[in-house]
């Protein structure tokens, strides 16, 4: 049995601010687990909040900051 991580490329949803999509490479098993209902922070625990948000909603970190301000102050 191979322990090699299989990855897939996903196209994120369109960002509601800039209108762009992003192509990301993610672990295939984790992506399926998230699509099957696992919380994104559990499925992709190694990703930053910005990366997880990008997968979930397509919103880029910079675009999020344009809408809501910088969240680094939390």
SULTA-V61706 format. One record per backbone hydrogen bond with DSSP energy under -0.5 kcal/mol. CO is the residue of the C=O (numbers start at 1). NH is the residue of the N-H. Records with the same first field share a line. If there is no record, write none. Layout:
CO: NH  NH
This chain:
6: 28
8: 26
10: 12  24
15: 19
20: 15
22: 12  24
24: 10  26
26: 8
27: 31
28: 32
29: 33
30: 34
31: 35
32: 36
33: 38
34: 37
39: 42  43
40: 44
42: 45
44: 47
48: 52
49: 53
50: 54
51: 55
52: 56
53: 57  58  59
54: 58
58: 60
60: 64
61: 65
62: 66
63: 67
64: 68
65: 69
70: 73
71: 74
